[in-house]
Amino acid sequence: ETALKKLASNKLMDSNSVFATIVKNFNWTNADQNSVSADIESGMKPEEAAQKWIDANPDKVKAWIGS
């Protein structure tokens, strides 16, 4: 289990951009990360595994983008 560490410049975080909002709000659990990793290890392309997780977790994604 590894804690999520986010790194961003002050310039980015002060920009009020959508990307800054995502960095600020991004949060996922070890279970979230492990489910994506398991799909990748099972042969799924990373993009497909990520999209599968996004499709299964729309509320978390909406919270990241501030919706």
Residue pairs with C-beta under 8 A, 6 or more apart in sequence:
1 30
2 30
4 26
4 27
4 28
6 23
6 26
8 20
8 23
12 19
12 20
12 23
13 20
13 23
13 24
14 20
18 65
18 66
21 64
21 65
21 66
22 64
22 65
25 63
25 64
25 65
25 66
26 64
27 60
27 63
27 64
28 60
32 53
32 57
32 60
35 53
36 49
36 50
36 52
36 53
37 49
39 48
39 49
39 52
39 53
40 46
40 49
44 52
54 61
